[in-house]
Amino acid sequence: MTDLAYSMKGMIKGVIITCLFITYPYLVYKGIERGMAWVAPAIFSGIYLLQSFAISNIRIKIFKAMISIALLLGAYYLQTITAKVLPILIQLMLMYFFGRTLLKGKGPSFIESFVRLEYPVFPPVISIYCRQLTILWTCFFAINAAMCVILAIWGTGFWWTVYNGIFIYLMMGVLFVGEYIYRHFRFPEFSISDPQSTIKTMFVNGRKIWMDVQAR
């Protein structure tokens, strides 16, 4: 398989899994309504199991297999609780992988890994800025994880779904757009890619960067 075909295959798989994650809160909400809260956790148990088979890194393979088993057991014994736990795990996982690139010897920062794909050479000030952005996203995911816990315990199913299925993505959009606008004022002397090129880079190379971060 050529590098292009491999990238396309990875991108298609990434898009499909991303769509499933985006629709997950809705699936859970409808599942709880119809007494089938086990469906969504069971589906994602299968996804994590398949991912564990496809990964060569033993540590990550075991981690994903354990998540798969936990979701499957939870789907059988604690359906509603397990269904609402997955978004918490996802936010904590994102917080962990963004945050660990800030540690000594684990760099470059997560954001810088993407920037280097478009700009192989840039001044140190950009590296510092990328690190600051990575800190911002790490805090964002930590706050989301806390909110997911609060809504899973004390919130209604409706507000849990609204937050996880709509509000989180709206906030991500605000962060993306706000940062893009701020970037032009912060670095007026640099040539900045248009949003379309940046999004394309993220989709094409996202899986590669993600795997690289996990292997550090």
C-alpha positions as CSV (number, residue, x, y, z in Angstrom):
1,M,0.0,0.0,0.0
2,T,1.4,3.4,-1.0
3,D,1.8,6.2,1.5
4,L,-1.0,8.2,-0.1
5,A,-3.4,5.2,0.0
6,Y,-2.4,4.5,3.7
7,S,-3.0,8.2,4.5
8,M,-6.4,8.2,2.8
9,K,-7.4,5.0,4.6
10,G,-6.4,6.4,7.9
11,M,-8.2,9.7,7.2
12,I,-11.5,7.8,6.2
13,K,-11.3,5.7,9.4
14,G,-10.7,8.8,11.4
15,V,-13.7,10.6,9.9
16,I,-16.0,7.7,10.6
17,I,-14.8,7.3,14.2
18,T,-15.1,11.1,14.7
19,C,-18.7,11.1,13.4
20,L,-19.5,8.2,15.8
21,F,-18.0,10.1,18.7
22,I,-19.9,13.3,17.8
23,T,-23.2,11.4,17.6
24,Y,-22.5,9.4,20.8
25,P,-24.4,11.7,23.2
26,Y,-27.5,11.5,21.0
27,L,-27.2,7.7,20.8
28,V,-27.0,7.5,24.6
29,Y,-30.0,9.8,25.1
30,K,-32.2,7.8,22.7
31,G,-30.9,4.6,24.2
32,I,-31.8,5.6,27.7
33,E,-35.3,6.8,26.5
34,R,-35.9,3.4,25.0
35,G,-34.4,1.2,27.7
36,M,-31.4,0.4,25.5
37,A,-28.6,2.3,27.1
38,W,-26.2,-0.6,26.6
39,V,-26.1,-0.1,22.8
40,A,-23.7,2.9,22.6
41,P,-21.2,1.5,25.1
42,A,-21.3,-1.9,23.3
43,I,-20.5,-0.2,19.9
44,F,-17.6,1.7,21.3
45,S,-16.3,-1.4,23.1
46,G,-16.0,-3.0,19.7
47,I,-14.2,0.1,18.3
48,Y,-11.6,0.1,21.1
49,L,-11.1,-3.7,20.7
50,L,-10.5,-3.3,17.0
51,Q,-8.1,-0.5,17.7
52,S,-6.2,-2.6,20.2
53,F,-5.7,-5.3,17.6
54,A,-4.4,-2.8,15.0
55,I,-1.8,-1.1,17.3
56,S,1.7,-2.5,17.7
57,N,2.6,-0.5,20.8
58,I,2.0,-3.0,23.7
59,R,1.3,-0.3,26.3
60,I,-1.4,1.3,24.1
61,K,-2.8,-2.1,23.0
62,I,-3.3,-3.2,26.6
63,F,-4.8,0.2,27.5
64,K,-7.4,0.1,24.7
65,A,-8.2,-3.5,25.4
66,M,-8.9,-2.7,29.0
67,I,-11.2,0.2,28.0
68,S,-13.0,-2.2,25.6
69,I,-13.5,-4.8,28.4
70,A,-14.7,-2.2,30.9
71,L,-17.2,-0.8,28.5
72,L,-18.5,-4.2,27.6
73,L,-18.9,-5.2,31.3
74,G,-20.5,-1.8,32.1
75,A,-22.9,-2.1,29.2
76,Y,-24.1,-5.4,30.7
77,Y,-24.1,-4.5,34.5
78,L,-24.3,-0.7,34.7
79,Q,-25.8,0.5,31.4
80,T,-26.8,4.1,32.1
81,I,-23.7,4.9,34.2
82,T,-21.3,3.4,31.7
83,A,-23.0,5.2,28.8
84,K,-22.4,8.6,30.6
85,V,-18.8,7.7,31.6
86,L,-17.3,7.4,28.1
87,P,-17.3,11.2,27.4
88,I,-15.5,11.7,30.7
89,L,-12.8,9.2,29.6
90,I,-12.5,10.9,26.2
91,Q,-11.9,14.3,27.7
92,L,-9.5,12.9,30.2
93,M,-7.7,11.1,27.5
94,L,-7.4,14.2,25.4
95,M,-6.2,16.2,28.4
96,Y,-3.6,13.5,29.0
97,F,-2.2,13.3,25.5
98,F,-2.1,17.1,25.0
99,G,-0.7,17.6,28.5
100,R,2.0,15.0,28.3
101,T,3.6,16.7,25.3
102,L,4.3,19.6,27.7
103,L,6.5,17.4,29.9
104,K,10.3,17.5,29.7
105,G,11.5,15.0,27.0
106,K,8.0,14.5,25.5
107,G,8.0,17.5,23.1
108,P,7.4,19.1,20.8
109,S,4.0,20.3,22.1
110,F,0.9,18.8,20.5
111,I,0.1,22.0,18.6
112,E,3.7,22.4,17.4
113,S,3.6,18.9,15.9
114,F,0.9,20.1,13.5
115,V,2.5,23.5,12.8
116,R,5.8,21.8,11.8
117,L,3.9,20.0,9.0
118,E,3.1,23.3,7.4
119,Y,6.2,25.3,8.5
120,P,9.2,23.0,9.0
121,V,11.3,26.0,10.1
122,F,10.1,28.8,12.4
123,P,11.4,31.1,15.1
124,P,11.4,30.1,18.8
125,V,8.6,32.5,19.5
126,I,6.2,30.3,17.5
127,S,7.3,27.3,19.5
128,I,6.5,29.2,22.8
129,Y,3.1,30.2,21.4
130,C,2.3,26.6,20.4
131,R,3.2,25.5,23.9
132,Q,0.8,28.1,25.3
133,L,-1.9,26.9,23.0
134,T,-1.4,23.3,24.1
135,I,-1.7,24.4,27.7
136,L,-5.0,26.2,26.8
137,W,-6.4,23.1,25.2
138,T,-5.3,20.9,28.0
139,C,-7.1,23.1,30.5
140,F,-10.2,23.1,28.2
141,F,-10.3,19.3,28.2
142,A,-9.9,19.2,32.0
143,I,-12.8,21.6,32.5
144,N,-14.9,19.5,30.1
145,A,-14.1,16.4,32.0
146,A,-15.2,18.1,35.3
147,M,-18.5,19.3,33.6
148,C,-19.2,15.8,32.2
149,V,-18.8,14.4,35.7
150,I,-21.1,17.0,37.2
151,L,-23.8,16.5,34.6
152,A,-23.5,12.7,34.7
153,I,-24.2,12.7,38.4
154,W,-26.6,15.7,39.0
155,G,-27.7,16.7,35.5
156,T,-30.7,15.5,33.5
157,G,-30.3,13.3,30.5
158,F,-31.3,16.3,28.3
159,W,-28.7,18.7,29.6
160,W,-26.0,16.0,29.6
161,T,-26.8,15.4,25.9
162,V,-26.8,19.1,25.1
163,Y,-23.5,19.8,26.7
164,N,-21.7,16.7,25.3
165,G,-23.3,16.8,21.9
166,I,-23.6,20.5,21.2
167,F,-22.0,22.9,23.7
168,I,-18.5,21.2,23.7
169,Y,-18.3,21.5,19.9
170,L,-19.5,25.1,20.0
171,M,-16.8,26.0,22.5
172,M,-14.2,24.2,20.3
173,G,-15.4,26.2,17.3
174,V,-15.1,29.5,19.3
175,L,-11.6,28.5,20.4
176,F,-10.5,27.7,16.8
177,V,-12.0,30.8,15.3
178,G,-10.8,33.1,18.2
179,E,-7.3,31.8,18.0
180,Y,-7.1,32.1,14.3
181,I,-8.2,35.8,14.5
182,Y,-5.8,36.5,17.4
183,R,-3.0,34.8,15.5
184,H,-3.1,37.5,12.8
185,F,-2.8,40.3,15.4
186,R,-0.1,38.4,17.4
187,F,2.1,37.6,14.4
188,P,1.3,40.1,11.6
189,E,4.8,39.6,10.1
190,F,4.2,35.9,9.4
191,S,2.4,34.3,6.5
192,I,-0.5,32.4,8.0
193,S,-2.3,29.5,6.2
194,D,-6.0,29.9,5.5
195,P,-8.4,27.8,7.7
196,Q,-9.1,25.4,4.8
197,S,-5.5,24.4,4.5
198,T,-5.1,24.0,8.2
199,I,-8.1,21.8,8.5
200,K,-6.9,19.7,5.6
201,T,-3.5,19.2,7.3
202,M,-5.2,18.2,10.5
203,F,-7.4,15.6,8.7
204,V,-4.7,14.1,6.6
205,N,-2.0,14.0,9.3
206,G,-4.1,13.9,12.4
207,R,-3.8,10.1,12.9
208,K,0.0,10.2,12.3
209,I,0.5,12.9,14.9
210,W,-1.8,11.1,17.3
211,M,0.1,7.9,17.0
212,D,3.4,9.7,17.4
213,V,2.3,11.4,20.6
214,Q,1.1,8.1,22.0
215,A,4.4,6.5,21.3
216,R,6.5,9.1,23.1
